[in-house]
């Protein structure tokens, strides 16, 4: 390409605006896709910023060498409805412009590749052109577009930016005498050659400082920042910076006439813009639409010759020759002016090239650079959030994640329950156990391994919590070694330390229950479940109970304590099902007692079919999820038993009712029979003489506290006397004696 001779006008060439995506932008897009957009590919408004181009001195190079670094349009997590989309209230650094944008995310890579990109691009260009004529505002002049496809499993993001800019026909030419020159240098040249204080295209040091100050005020005063502006000159020192929207051809017409030496006379108004370019002879991309704006609104001769300020300064330099901004006088070439004045939109260009310099999308692979813990947290939620796209839009995952679960027992059931809770995205799990890992545990309890059995074994609770955090580092998992006192297991009075330790254990258990929302009873013995059952009933906590036989299991939720003044009874709408549900002990006619002493080995160990624990544990967790999704929570009524399982409505068939949530039924009890591969729904009514949940027991606990518990631990008959179970036999005998048996001679 030959260089034109001095003084020959040359076509203005613009430096493309590159994009810069911060990793947080993709993180926010991921959240938006999973939580809000789901299957929608609707356009989303975003914002971005670009700054002035900068020039730095290369100190390692010989001589006075300067290196230009252009600005780029940056987007980050704040681009989505945050600070970068606001153009009226948010202060931005001086030398920075705010741009509005549109992101369109496709659901599949095939849709992304096959998209009619020209159509999408032209739609954005049409909006820009329409805004020029309808609002005469420059707000949308620097609108950008980005189309994306997010592979959320591999954290790969395919994207393509576009910065629509209108093509001027005829083209603009820069005066060849000076070209694009430093703003201060042009003023100095005009003064030296006799142009007289401001007659040239440049500005004095004081004028440039005034421009910078006024741009700074516009960016921090609460008014709209000025990516485009006018610089009005009057006299030798005064300059005023005002929005481009105030352009008036009658008084802002540029009238300077420069000769071949670059001197001239008169004053005039310049159009200015925040210039992200660092090229000496190439203004930035935003100038394209600014020129189109001026010519579209004022197509006469007054706008065929314009003075342009390419603003590239963000601070006052130390010396007067340190200003980086550049100025030039441009002239519209000869032609018919197609697309100017007649309302027809000019052609637009602006797709960004990739790193190979081709018009093609780019790829951001964030998996290697993302924080592994943050990556794991997102991956845990991925499948859960996909449930809400089509299957269960009303699923409240935030409620599940915020539910704090206390697992009493870190054995076979505890390990499986913990793993299932993690799968549901529960963030807080606390395990309580007093045992250590033995050699028989790892094959049945998936959170332990052989090394945990050595040297006497690791404490089960702490070891299980550590294993959970290895699976998911973002989990708040805690292990607590704690013995739970039990009825029928007396606490000796001496040494006193045993009694004191028992008191501390009870207080610790009370605190743990108070700090959690759901308590799982997963212990080996029946009596070990009594104390937490009483405390949970008094504190209003949801209790999930799971117990194993050889080939049978029981999973149940304890009923809620009736509110004051509320009475239990039959709910007619549930065909006889009790409104107030019972607990684990409501079917007992004796108090819980010592079931561990004087037992053979097969009676002391939980002998079950190996697959039973995982079935029971997952059933317990799924029941809990259904309960907390119910509008009434753990006070939800249970559905009445049905002889035919098909009689229960499915949520997808509109089957949500009083005994159902978005996840399905909320039964009271499930009794599983592995030998027959079937489950049985059972509804158990609350019993007014229950040793675990009757008001008599709960009120005694609330009134007497530890002393009441101590009597229950030490006296096997205390709970029976307290609840009246001890009189049950006598009352039955009296009732039996009162029956008048009328036996005929021929009856048998």
Buried (B, 14 or more C-beta within 10 A) or exposed (E): EEEEEEEEBBEBEBBBBBBBBBBEBBBBBBBBBBEEBBEEBEBBEBBBBBBBBBEEEEEEEEEEEEEBEBBBBBBBBBBBBBBBBBBEEBBBEBBBBBBBBBBBBBBEEEEBEEBEBEEBBBBBBEBBBEBBEEEEBBBBBBBBBBBBBBBBEEBBBBBBBBBBBBBBBBBBBBBBBBBBBBBBBBBBBBBEBEBBEBBBBBBBBEBBBBBBEBBBEBBBEEEBBBBBBBBBBEEEEEBBBBBBBEBEBEEBBBEBEBEEBBBBBEBBBBBBBBBBBBBEBBBBBBBBBBBBBBBBBBBEEBBBBBBBBBBBBBEEBEEBEBBBBBBBBBBBBEEEBBBBEEEEBBEBBBBBBEEEEEEEBBEBEBEEEBEEEEBBBBBBBEEBBBEBBEEBEEBBBEEBBBBBBBBBBBBBBBBBBBBBBBBBBBBBBBBBBBBBBBEEBBEBBBBBBEEBBEEEBBBBBBBBBBBBBEBBBBBBBBBBBBBBBBBBBEBEEEEEEEBEBBBEBBEBBBEBBEEBBBBBBBBBBBBBBBBBBBBBBBBEBBBBBBBBBEBBBBBBBBBBBBEEEEEBEEBEEBEEBBBBBBBBBBEBEBBBBBBBEEEEEEEBEBEBBEEBBBBBBBBBBBBBBBBBBBEEBBBBBBBBBEEEEEEBBEBEEEBBBBBBBBBBBBBBBBBBEBEEEEBBBBBBBBBEBBBBBBBBBBEBBEEEBBEBBBBBBBBBEBBBEBBEBBEBEEEEEEEEEEEEEEEEEEEE
